[in-house]
Amino acid sequence: MVDALRSALSAALVLALPLLLVGLLVGLISGFIQSLSNVQDAAAAFAPRLIAVALVAIALAGWMSSKVIDFAVTMMGMVMNINALSVTGGG
């Protein structure tokens, strides 16, 4: 159970990290530009981040889906091992 949780958390981190980093960088850049230009509009801060994260998600969709499939296969293998142990009475 601990291995499954550790695997799930690491998979979530690996999948979320590129999107979070892009959102962070674009947010910092747009905030810097806003502070230089004295534009304090919420849409001007939110729209570039949304667009950048969406573009990165589209660009990495194949890689992300392969990671999710690998995780699902690993979890199914763990379930099958647990099931085999419980059926045979192994400990």
Backbone atoms as SQL, in Angstrom:
CREATE TABLE atoms (id INTEGER PRIMARY KEY, chain TEXT, resi INTEGER, resn TEXT, atom TEXT, x REAL, y REAL, z REAL);
INSERT INTO atoms VALUES
  (1, 'A', 1, 'MET', 'N', 0.812, -1.183, 0.000),
  (2, 'A', 1, 'MET', 'CA', 0.000, 0.000, 0.000),
  (3, 'A', 1, 'MET', 'C', 0.863, 1.258, 0.000),
  (4, 'A', 2, 'VAL', 'N', 1.941, 1.241, 0.770),
  (5, 'A', 2, 'VAL', 'CA', 2.836, 2.395, 0.837),
  (6, 'A', 2, 'VAL', 'C', 3.520, 2.607, -0.514),
  (7, 'A', 3, 'ASP', 'N', 3.907, 1.518, -1.169),
  (8, 'A', 3, 'ASP', 'CA', 4.522, 1.637, -2.489),
  (9, 'A', 3, 'ASP', 'C', 3.546, 2.218, -3.497),
  (10, 'A', 4, 'ALA', 'N', 2.291, 1.828, -3.408),
  (11, 'A', 4, 'ALA', 'CA', 1.279, 2.361, -4.327),
  (12, 'A', 4, 'ALA', 'C', 1.085, 3.847, -4.101),
  (13, 'A', 5, 'LEU', 'N', 1.037, 4.266, -2.854),
  (14, 'A', 5, 'LEU', 'CA', 0.873, 5.685, -2.550),
  (15, 'A', 5, 'LEU', 'C', 2.090, 6.482, -2.992),
  (16, 'A', 6, 'ARG', 'N', 3.273, 5.951, -2.739),
  (17, 'A', 6, 'ARG', 'CA', 4.505, 6.622, -3.158),
  (18, 'A', 6, 'ARG', 'C', 4.551, 6.744, -4.683),
  (19, 'A', 7, 'SER', 'N', 4.155, 5.694, -5.371),
  (20, 'A', 7, 'SER', 'CA', 4.147, 5.719, -6.828),
  (21, 'A', 7, 'SER', 'C', 3.126, 6.727, -7.355),
  (22, 'A', 8, 'ALA', 'N', 1.974, 6.789, -6.719),
  (23, 'A', 8, 'ALA', 'CA', 0.935, 7.737, -7.146),
  (24, 'A', 8, 'ALA', 'C', 1.389, 9.178, -6.930),
  (25, 'A', 9, 'LEU', 'N', 1.997, 9.456, -5.797),
  (26, 'A', 9, 'LEU', 'CA', 2.459, 10.813, -5.529),
  (27, 'A', 9, 'LEU', 'C', 3.590, 11.227, -6.464),
  (28, 'A', 10, 'SER', 'N', 4.501, 10.309, -6.751),
  (29, 'A', 10, 'SER', 'CA', 5.588, 10.654, -7.660),
  (30, 'A', 10, 'SER', 'C', 5.076, 10.839, -9.080),
  (31, 'A', 11, 'ALA', 'N', 4.104, 10.040, -9.497),
  (32, 'A', 11, 'ALA', 'CA', 3.523, 10.221, -10.829),
  (33, 'A', 11, 'ALA', 'C', 2.793, 11.557, -10.926),
  (34, 'A', 12, 'ALA', 'N', 2.069, 11.926, -9.884),
  (35, 'A', 12, 'ALA', 'CA', 1.367, 13.216, -9.881),
  (36, 'A', 12, 'ALA', 'C', 2.361, 14.373, -9.938),
  (37, 'A', 13, 'LEU', 'N', 3.460, 14.257, -9.209),
  (38, 'A', 13, 'LEU', 'CA', 4.472, 15.304, -9.224),
  (39, 'A', 13, 'LEU', 'C', 5.120, 15.431, -10.593),
  (40, 'A', 14, 'VAL', 'N', 5.469, 14.304, -11.191),
  (41, 'A', 14, 'VAL', 'CA', 6.118, 14.326, -12.506),
  (42, 'A', 14, 'VAL', 'C', 5.181, 14.904, -13.564),
  (43, 'A', 15, 'LEU', 'N', 3.894, 14.604, -13.469),
  (44, 'A', 15, 'LEU', 'CA', 2.941, 15.111, -14.452),
  (45, 'A', 15, 'LEU', 'C', 2.624, 16.592, -14.242),
  (46, 'A', 16, 'ALA', 'N', 2.577, 17.037, -13.013),
  (47, 'A', 16, 'ALA', 'CA', 2.185, 18.416, -12.728),
  (48, 'A', 16, 'ALA', 'C', 3.350, 19.397, -12.825),
  (49, 'A', 17, 'LEU', 'N', 4.559, 18.942, -12.608),
  (50, 'A', 17, 'LEU', 'CA', 5.700, 19.832, -12.525),
  (51, 'A', 17, 'LEU', 'C', 5.915, 20.695, -13.774),
  (52, 'A', 18, 'PRO', 'N', 5.885, 20.156, -14.984),
  (53, 'A', 18, 'PRO', 'CA', 6.090, 21.031, -16.149),
  (54, 'A', 18, 'PRO', 'C', 5.024, 22.120, -16.259),
  (55, 'A', 19, 'LEU', 'N', 3.782, 21.778, -15.983),
  (56, 'A', 19, 'LEU', 'CA', 2.713, 22.767, -16.077),
  (57, 'A', 19, 'LEU', 'C', 2.852, 23.831, -14.999),
  (58, 'A', 20, 'LEU', 'N', 3.203, 23.410, -13.797),
  (59, 'A', 20, 'LEU', 'CA', 3.373, 24.368, -12.707),
  (60, 'A', 20, 'LEU', 'C', 4.551, 25.295, -12.952),
  (61, 'A', 21, 'LEU', 'N', 5.648, 24.757, -13.466),
  (62, 'A', 21, 'LEU', 'CA', 6.817, 25.596, -13.744),
  (63, 'A', 21, 'LEU', 'C', 6.525, 26.630, -14.821),
  (64, 'A', 22, 'VAL', 'N', 5.834, 26.223, -15.873),
  (65, 'A', 22, 'VAL', 'CA', 5.473, 27.169, -16.935),
  (66, 'A', 22, 'VAL', 'C', 4.541, 28.242, -16.386),
  (67, 'A', 23, 'GLY', 'N', 3.558, 27.839, -15.594),
  (68, 'A', 23, 'GLY', 'CA', 2.659, 28.815, -14.993),
  (69, 'A', 23, 'GLY', 'C', 3.401, 29.786, -14.090),
  (70, 'A', 24, 'LEU', 'N', 4.359, 29.276, -13.326),
  (71, 'A', 24, 'LEU', 'CA', 5.153, 30.125, -12.451),
  (72, 'A', 24, 'LEU', 'C', 5.987, 31.123, -13.246),
  (73, 'A', 25, 'LEU', 'N', 6.696, 30.629, -14.260),
  (74, 'A', 25, 'LEU', 'CA', 7.550, 31.514, -15.053),
  (75, 'A', 25, 'LEU', 'C', 6.750, 32.572, -15.796),
  (76, 'A', 26, 'VAL', 'N', 5.663, 32.167, -16.423),
  (77, 'A', 26, 'VAL', 'CA', 4.841, 33.132, -17.155),
  (78, 'A', 26, 'VAL', 'C', 4.198, 34.126, -16.189),
  (79, 'A', 27, 'GLY', 'N', 3.793, 33.652, -15.022),
  (80, 'A', 27, 'GLY', 'CA', 3.236, 34.554, -14.016),
  (81, 'A', 27, 'GLY', 'C', 4.248, 35.578, -13.539),
  (82, 'A', 28, 'LEU', 'N', 5.487, 35.142, -13.311),
  (83, 'A', 28, 'LEU', 'CA', 6.536, 36.073, -12.895),
  (84, 'A', 28, 'LEU', 'C', 6.830, 37.100, -13.977),
  (85, 'A', 29, 'ILE', 'N', 6.915, 36.648, -15.206),
  (86, 'A', 29, 'ILE', 'CA', 7.208, 37.564, -16.314),
  (87, 'A', 29, 'ILE', 'C', 6.064, 38.554, -16.511),
  (88, 'A', 30, 'SER', 'N', 4.832, 38.068, -16.502),
  (89, 'A', 30, 'SER', 'CA', 3.705, 38.983, -16.699),
  (90, 'A', 30, 'SER', 'C', 3.562, 39.934, -15.508),
  (91, 'A', 31, 'GLY', 'N', 3.849, 39.470, -14.294),
  (92, 'A', 31, 'GLY', 'CA', 3.828, 40.353, -13.136),
  (93, 'A', 31, 'GLY', 'C', 4.890, 41.430, -13.219),
  (94, 'A', 32, 'PHE', 'N', 6.059, 41.052, -13.696),
  (95, 'A', 32, 'PHE', 'CA', 7.134, 42.025, -13.871),
  (96, 'A', 32, 'PHE', 'C', 6.747, 43.070, -14.906),
  (97, 'A', 33, 'ILE', 'N', 6.189, 42.622, -16.020),
  (98, 'A', 33, 'ILE', 'CA', 5.755, 43.551, -17.072),
  (99, 'A', 33, 'ILE', 'C', 4.639, 44.459, -16.555),
  (100, 'A', 34, 'GLN', 'N', 3.716, 43.891, -15.774),
  (101, 'A', 34, 'GLN', 'CA', 2.644, 44.704, -15.214),
  (102, 'A', 34, 'GLN', 'C', 3.176, 45.746, -14.240),
  (103, 'A', 35, 'SER', 'N', 4.160, 45.376, -13.447),
  (104, 'A', 35, 'SER', 'CA', 4.706, 46.347, -12.503),
  (105, 'A', 35, 'SER', 'C', 5.466, 47.460, -13.219),
  (106, 'A', 36, 'LEU', 'N', 6.098, 47.142, -14.338),
  (107, 'A', 36, 'LEU', 'CA', 6.797, 48.171, -15.106),
  (108, 'A', 36, 'LEU', 'C', 5.827, 49.113, -15.806),
  (109, 'A', 37, 'SER', 'N', 4.713, 48.573, -16.258),
  (110, 'A', 37, 'SER', 'CA', 3.772, 49.380, -17.043),
  (111, 'A', 37, 'SER', 'C', 2.617, 49.933, -16.216),
  (112, 'A', 38, 'ASN', 'N', 2.574, 49.631, -14.926),
  (113, 'A', 38, 'ASN', 'CA', 1.502, 50.082, -14.029),
  (114, 'A', 38, 'ASN', 'C', 0.117, 49.621, -14.477),
  (115, 'A', 39, 'VAL', 'N', 0.035, 48.502, -15.140),
  (116, 'A', 39, 'VAL', 'CA', -1.247, 47.907, -15.507),
  (117, 'A', 39, 'VAL', 'C', -1.575, 46.881, -14.434),
  (118, 'A', 40, 'GLN', 'N', -2.680, 47.082, -13.734),
  (119, 'A', 40, 'GLN', 'CA', -3.068, 46.179, -12.656),
  (120, 'A', 40, 'GLN', 'C', -4.408, 45.528, -12.987),
  (121, 'A', 41, 'ASP', 'N', -4.436, 44.802, -14.071),
  (122, 'A', 41, 'ASP', 'CA', -5.653, 44.134, -14.519),
  (123, 'A', 41, 'ASP', 'C', -5.514, 42.639, -14.237),
  (124, 'A', 42, 'ALA', 'N', -6.553, 42.060, -13.635),
  (125, 'A', 42, 'ALA', 'CA', -6.500, 40.631, -13.300),
  (126, 'A', 42, 'ALA', 'C', -6.465, 39.767, -14.551),
  (127, 'A', 43, 'ALA', 'N', -7.186, 40.178, -15.584),
  (128, 'A', 43, 'ALA', 'CA', -7.197, 39.402, -16.830),
  (129, 'A', 43, 'ALA', 'C', -5.829, 39.429, -17.501),
  (130, 'A', 44, 'ALA', 'N', -5.119, 40.534, -17.370),
  (131, 'A', 44, 'ALA', 'CA', -3.787, 40.631, -17.972),
  (132, 'A', 44, 'ALA', 'C', -2.801, 39.709, -17.268),
  (133, 'A', 45, 'ALA', 'N', -3.063, 39.369, -16.020),
  (134, 'A', 45, 'ALA', 'CA', -2.198, 38.440, -15.301),
  (135, 'A', 45, 'ALA', 'C', -2.606, 36.993, -15.532),
  (136, 'A', 46, 'PHE', 'N', -3.899, 36.765, -15.709),
  (137, 'A', 46, 'PHE', 'CA', -4.411, 35.396, -15.794),
  (138, 'A', 46, 'PHE', 'C', -4.334, 34.825, -17.211),
  (139, 'A', 47, 'ALA', 'N', -4.652, 35.611, -18.202),
  (140, 'A', 47, 'ALA', 'CA', -4.736, 35.116, -19.583),
  (141, 'A', 47, 'ALA', 'C', -3.418, 34.543, -20.108),
  (142, 'A', 48, 'PRO', 'N', -2.287, 35.233, -19.940),
  (143, 'A', 48, 'PRO', 'CA', -1.037, 34.641, -20.449),
  (144, 'A', 48, 'PRO', 'C', -0.687, 33.314, -19.783),
  (145, 'A', 49, 'ARG', 'N', -0.946, 33.216, -18.475),
  (146, 'A', 49, 'ARG', 'CA', -0.679, 31.960, -17.771),
  (147, 'A', 49, 'ARG', 'C', -1.552, 30.847, -18.301),
  (148, 'A', 50, 'LEU', 'N', -2.833, 31.139, -18.473),
  (149, 'A', 50, 'LEU', 'CA', -3.766, 30.137, -18.978),
  (150, 'A', 50, 'LEU', 'C', -3.359, 29.661, -20.364),
  (151, 'A', 51, 'ILE', 'N', -3.020, 30.576, -21.229),
  (152, 'A', 51, 'ILE', 'CA', -2.625, 30.219, -22.599),
  (153, 'A', 51, 'ILE', 'C', -1.332, 29.408, -22.587),
  (154, 'A', 52, 'ALA', 'N', -0.346, 29.837, -21.800),
  (155, 'A', 52, 'ALA', 'CA', 0.942, 29.130, -21.764),
  (156, 'A', 52, 'ALA', 'C', 0.783, 27.722, -21.212),
  (157, 'A', 53, 'VAL', 'N', 0.026, 27.570, -20.137),
  (158, 'A', 53, 'VAL', 'CA', -0.173, 26.240, -19.548),
  (159, 'A', 53, 'VAL', 'C', -0.946, 25.348, -20.507),
  (160, 'A', 54, 'ALA', 'N', -1.942, 25.906, -21.199),
  (161, 'A', 54, 'ALA', 'CA', -2.702, 25.109, -22.174),
  (162, 'A', 54, 'ALA', 'C', -1.808, 24.654, -23.323),
  (163, 'A', 55, 'LEU', 'N', -0.951, 25.542, -23.806),
  (164, 'A', 55, 'LEU', 'CA', -0.052, 25.160, -24.906),
  (165, 'A', 55, 'LEU', 'C', 0.946, 24.086, -24.480),
  (166, 'A', 56, 'VAL', 'N', 1.465, 24.202, -23.273),
  (167, 'A', 56, 'VAL', 'CA', 2.398, 23.188, -22.773),
  (168, 'A', 56, 'VAL', 'C', 1.669, 21.865, -22.559),
  (169, 'A', 57, 'ALA', 'N', 0.440, 21.921, -22.059),
  (170, 'A', 57, 'ALA', 'CA', -0.331, 20.689, -21.867),
  (171, 'A', 57, 'ALA', 'C', -0.601, 20.005, -23.199),
  (172, 'A', 58, 'ILE', 'N', -0.903, 20.788, -24.221),
  (173, 'A', 58, 'ILE', 'CA', -1.121, 20.207, -25.553),
  (174, 'A', 58, 'ILE', 'C', 0.180, 19.625, -26.098),
  (175, 'A', 59, 'ALA', 'N', 1.274, 20.362, -25.917),
  (176, 'A', 59, 'ALA', 'CA', 2.569, 19.896, -26.434),
  (177, 'A', 59, 'ALA', 'C', 3.041, 18.627, -25.731),
  (178, 'A', 60, 'LEU', 'N', 2.744, 18.502, -24.450),
  (179, 'A', 60, 'LEU', 'CA', 3.209, 17.342, -23.681),
  (180, 'A', 60, 'LEU', 'C', 2.137, 16.269, -23.502),
  (181, 'A', 61, 'ALA', 'N', 1.048, 16.366, -24.232),
  (182, 'A', 61, 'ALA', 'CA', -0.066, 15.432, -24.044),
  (183, 'A', 61, 'ALA', 'C', 0.357, 13.980, -24.297),
  (184, 'A', 62, 'GLY', 'N', 1.137, 13.738, -25.316),
  (185, 'A', 62, 'GLY', 'CA', 1.583, 12.376, -25.612),
  (186, 'A', 62, 'GLY', 'C', 2.452, 11.806, -24.510),
  (187, 'A', 63, 'TRP', 'N', 3.401, 12.607, -24.045),
  (188, 'A', 63, 'TRP', 'CA', 4.285, 12.182, -22.961),
  (189, 'A', 63, 'TRP', 'C', 3.496, 11.953, -21.678),
  (190, 'A', 64, 'MET', 'N', 2.572, 12.874, -21.377),
  (191, 'A', 64, 'MET', 'CA', 1.783, 12.751, -20.154),
  (192, 'A', 64, 'MET', 'C', 0.880, 11.518, -20.201),
  (193, 'A', 65, 'SER', 'N', 0.278, 11.263, -21.354),
  (194, 'A', 65, 'SER', 'CA', -0.589, 10.091, -21.450),
  (195, 'A', 65, 'SER', 'C', 0.210, 8.799, -21.330),
  (196, 'A', 66, 'SER', 'N', 1.422, 8.774, -21.868),
  (197, 'A', 66, 'SER', 'CA', 2.246, 7.565, -21.715),
  (198, 'A', 66, 'SER', 'C', 2.630, 7.357, -20.248),
  (199, 'A', 67, 'LYS', 'N', 2.894, 8.447, -19.516),
  (200, 'A', 67, 'LYS', 'CA', 3.203, 8.323, -18.090),
  (201, 'A', 67, 'LYS', 'C', 1.986, 7.811, -17.312),
  (202, 'A', 68, 'VAL', 'N', 0.806, 8.295, -17.657),
  (203, 'A', 68, 'VAL', 'CA', -0.412, 7.837, -16.978),
  (204, 'A', 68, 'VAL', 'C', -0.668, 6.365, -17.283),
  (205, 'A', 69, 'ILE', 'N', -0.445, 5.961, -18.521),
  (206, 'A', 69, 'ILE', 'CA', -0.644, 4.560, -18.897),
  (207, 'A', 69, 'ILE', 'C', 0.368, 3.673, -18.179),
  (208, 'A', 70, 'ASP', 'N', 1.630, 4.111, -18.114),
  (209, 'A', 70, 'ASP', 'CA', 2.646, 3.344, -17.372),
  (210, 'A', 70, 'ASP', 'C', 2.260, 3.205, -15.905),
  (211, 'A', 71, 'PHE', 'N', 1.761, 4.286, -15.319),
  (212, 'A', 71, 'PHE', 'CA', 1.329, 4.240, -13.925),
  (213, 'A', 71, 'PHE', 'C', 0.165, 3.269, -13.751),
  (214, 'A', 72, 'ALA', 'N', -0.804, 3.318, -14.663),
  (215, 'A', 72, 'ALA', 'CA', -1.965, 2.429, -14.568),
  (216, 'A', 72, 'ALA', 'C', -1.543, 0.968, -14.700),
  (217, 'A', 73, 'VAL', 'N', -0.624, 0.682, -15.611),
  (218, 'A', 73, 'VAL', 'CA', -0.141, -0.687, -15.793),
  (219, 'A', 73, 'VAL', 'C', 0.576, -1.162, -14.534),
  (220, 'A', 74, 'THR', 'N', 1.379, -0.278, -13.937),
  (221, 'A', 74, 'THR', 'CA', 2.076, -0.627, -12.697),
  (222, 'A', 74, 'THR', 'C', 1.087, -0.917, -11.576),
  (223, 'A', 75, 'MET', 'N', 0.065, -0.074, -11.462),
  (224, 'A', 75, 'MET', 'CA', -0.934, -0.278, -10.413),
  (225, 'A', 75, 'MET', 'C', -1.720, -1.574, -10.640),
  (226, 'A', 76, 'MET', 'N', -2.042, -1.865, -11.874),
  (227, 'A', 76, 'MET', 'CA', -2.752, -3.115, -12.165),
  (228, 'A', 76, 'MET', 'C', -1.875, -4.318, -11.834),
  (229, 'A', 77, 'GLY', 'N', -0.571, -4.207, -12.099),
  (230, 'A', 77, 'GLY', 'CA', 0.346, -5.280, -11.732),
  (231, 'A', 77, 'GLY', 'C', 0.397, -5.477, -10.228),
  (232, 'A', 78, 'MET', 'N', 0.383, -4.372, -9.481),
  (233, 'A', 78, 'MET', 'CA', 0.374, -4.485, -8.015),
  (234, 'A', 78, 'MET', 'C', -0.920, -5.123, -7.530),
  (235, 'A', 79, 'VAL', 'N', -2.034, -4.758, -8.136),
  (236, 'A', 79, 'VAL', 'CA', -3.323, -5.344, -7.752),
  (237, 'A', 79, 'VAL', 'C', -3.335, -6.834, -8.056),
  (238, 'A', 80, 'MET', 'N', -2.798, -7.206, -9.207),
  (239, 'A', 80, 'MET', 'CA', -2.763, -8.623, -9.563),
  (240, 'A', 80, 'MET', 'C', -1.867, -9.404, -8.597),
  (241, 'A', 81, 'ASN', 'N', -0.737, -8.805, -8.184),
  (242, 'A', 81, 'ASN', 'CA', 0.143, -9.471, -7.214),
  (243, 'A', 81, 'ASN', 'C', -0.541, -9.635, -5.872),
  (244, 'A', 82, 'ILE', 'N', -1.249, -8.618, -5.439),
  (245, 'A', 82, 'ILE', 'CA', -1.986, -8.713, -4.165),
  (246, 'A', 82, 'ILE', 'C', -3.059, -9.772, -4.264),
  (247, 'A', 83, 'ASN', 'N', -3.768, -9.789, -5.392),
  (248, 'A', 83, 'ASN', 'CA', -4.815, -10.780, -5.608),
  (249, 'A', 83, 'ASN', 'C', -4.237, -12.189, -5.638),
  (250, 'A', 84, 'ALA', 'N', -3.112, -12.378, -6.301),
  (251, 'A', 84, 'ALA', 'CA', -2.477, -13.699, -6.379),
  (252, 'A', 84, 'ALA', 'C', -2.033, -14.157, -4.995),
  (253, 'A', 85, 'LEU', 'N', -1.516, -13.240, -4.197),
  (254, 'A', 85, 'LEU', 'CA', -1.080, -13.590, -2.847),
  (255, 'A', 85, 'LEU', 'C', -2.260, -13.980, -1.969),
  (256, 'A', 86, 'SER', 'N', -3.378, -13.277, -2.123),
  (257, 'A', 86, 'SER', 'CA', -4.533, -13.586, -1.277),
  (258, 'A', 86, 'SER', 'C', -5.202, -14.887, -1.699),
  (259, 'A', 87, 'VAL', 'N', -5.163, -15.209, -2.990),
  (260, 'A', 87, 'VAL', 'CA', -5.792, -16.453, -3.465),
  (261, 'A', 87, 'VAL', 'C', -4.955, -17.658, -3.067),
  (262, 'A', 88, 'THR', 'N', -3.622, -17.525, -3.179),
  (263, 'A', 88, 'THR', 'CA', -2.768, -18.680, -2.857),
  (264, 'A', 88, 'THR', 'C', -2.480, -18.774, -1.354),
  (265, 'A', 89, 'GLY', 'N', -2.821, -17.707, -0.623),
  (266, 'A', 89, 'GLY', 'CA', -2.585, -17.753, 0.822),
  (267, 'A', 89, 'GLY', 'C', -1.178, -17.407, 1.200),
  (268, 'A', 90, 'GLY', 'N', -0.425, -16.834, 0.240),
  (269, 'A', 90, 'GLY', 'CA', 0.950, -16.445, 0.536),
  (270, 'A', 90, 'GLY', 'C', 0.987, -15.194, 1.378),
  (271, 'A', 91, 'GLY', 'N', 2.114, -14.943, 2.052),
  (272, 'A', 91, 'GLY', 'CA', 2.175, -13.816, 2.950),
  (273, 'A', 91, 'GLY', 'C', 3.094, -12.803, 2.490);
